[in-house]
């Protein structure tokens, strides 16, 4: 029975889509799961910071991890459904559909970072500089910025190489992007170590500490997720899963990675350079 189904699928007219498959594409539940998880996570974090005597401390401590799990599960399910399952099948309009979905997701993500920047703005309108302000802008930050900007170029030109059919160049540039992303995360870990151990600047170092680690940590989480997506794409690329006419995952991952890069530049200007003004 399964064999006859496969044969029928192979001989189906071009552009044909099974009704269940079509509904699966356009009525996915995973973005909703991710959105609910993100909302729960942010609600827990917000109550933790400003809830104070409004709610018992156990509530935000329970909401935040549950929301984090929901967010990760939703994103993983969404990525699997969109880019992994049935990757060999080509659906009309698939690239445009998922590219648009990624853009909408990133637009909603802008609101997440915007909330953090608004919080930092309230920090700046208060007494400035604070009592304990370590030198945030250093050579490590500049190196990390150069690495992340370079990774956007390697991914962009790698995607162009894939579309042009230059597989070896594509694999080299995608691998370079993955390496640059990993090195960036290592650099951020080193930066945190120097700030915490060397300068005694921690998450609990007043509202500036919570704003700094909240924003840079949120961005670091996005970078880690991007590195995971690129690693999956690289592994699949080695097995020949992508081609000039089958590049949806690379296209959407590129959109996400360029967004992460742009947010980092804003972070550097607002947090690191801004701290010296």
Buried (B, 14 or more C-beta within 10 A) or exposed (E): EEEEEEEEEEEEEEEEBEEEBEEBBEEBEBBEBBBBBBBBBBBBBBBBEEBEEEEEEEBBEEBBEEBBEBBBBBBBBBBEBBBEEEBEEBBEEBBEBBBEBBBEBBEEBEEBBEBBBEBBEEBBEEEEEBEEBBEBBEEEBEEBBEBBBBBBBBBBBBBEBBBEEBBEBBBBBBBBBBBBBBBBBEBBEEBBEBBBEEBEBBBEBBBBBBBBBBBBBBBBEBBBBBBBBBBBBBEBBEEEBBEEEBBBBBBBBBBBBBBBBBBBEEBBEBBBEBBEE
